[in-house]
Amino acid sequence: MYPYKALIPLYQTILNLTKGRGEYTLAKLDVFLFRSNRKIKISYNSDFYISLPPDAHFFRYLTKSHEQHISNAISKLVKNGDTVVDIGANIGYFSAYAASAVGKKGKIFCLEPEAKNFEYLKANCDVIKNHGFNCLAYNVAASSVNGEAVLSIHQYSTYHAIEDEFHHLDKVENKQIVSTVTLDQWTQEQGIQRISLLKIDTEGHEQKVLEGAIELFSVGAVDFVILECRSNEIGDFIDKFSQKFSLHQLTWDGHKWHQSKAGSLKFKTECLLSKLLVTPNALCY
């Protein structure tokens, strides 16, 4: 049994005192000492715990320091009763934040193609559902076509990718054939008419995901999009996509949100696209 009630506050205190130094060493020590799954409670508004694998790469999930600007944006942008679609949901960390934000009247749809990640995602969604929330997991990848694709299995489970050119190929350990769907057809099959928040984390495949959702954006069916933007190529595409569909943009530079196009920043990690104007102040912690 993992002693999360004692260890998580201790880890958070140590990292606060050291300003994050030694985090990876602490993560490896944690995995060395405890080989069982970890459980964390995402927010005070929810009464469920999700499971994390005994993997040092998930240590920041454990301490809730992983991409806090994303979890904060989810909490700020969606409300009770909303629908969230999480593309590249991994094990469901951000999906759990979304479930807490939309409440038991909302819906969370989670897409994850990689088999091991999906096992955890499905288990976590089942836990969330058992507490009265609507959380559904699908073992598919969103793309520009319906069919199949080759997924590169990375050493670290958050880096699995269809687009190899964006990754360190020396750390790819295997390949996996995965099913692909377009969001236009898939949402129609699921009866989804409006998406409050679309979260896309697909390690370089973001352009293909958006290309498969042209009809949704054409009819204004998506209110907010949070997606990774870690290359100039994807940044340029996002800028053109936003202009085409009259979307407002915020770009995260690793420290704060900017009211600017992705292409205008030399360093960027995520973008927020929205039908209505959102200011950086609206997403402050």
Buried (B, 14 or more C-beta within 10 A) or exposed (E): EBEBEEBBEEBBEBBEEEEBEEBEEBBEBBBEEBEEBBBBBBBEEBEBBBBBBBBBBBBBBBBBBBBEBBBBBBBBBBEEEBBBBBBBBBBBBBBBBBBBBBBEEBBBBBBBBBEBBBBBBBBBBEBBBEEEBBBBBBBBBBBBEBEEBEBBBBEEBBBBBBBBEBBEEEEBEEEBEBBBBBBBBBBEEBEBEEBBBBBBBBBBBBBBBBBBBBBBBEEEBBBBBBBBBBBEEBBBBBBEBBEEBEBBBBBBBEEEBBEBBBBEBEEBBBBBBBBEEBEBEEBEE
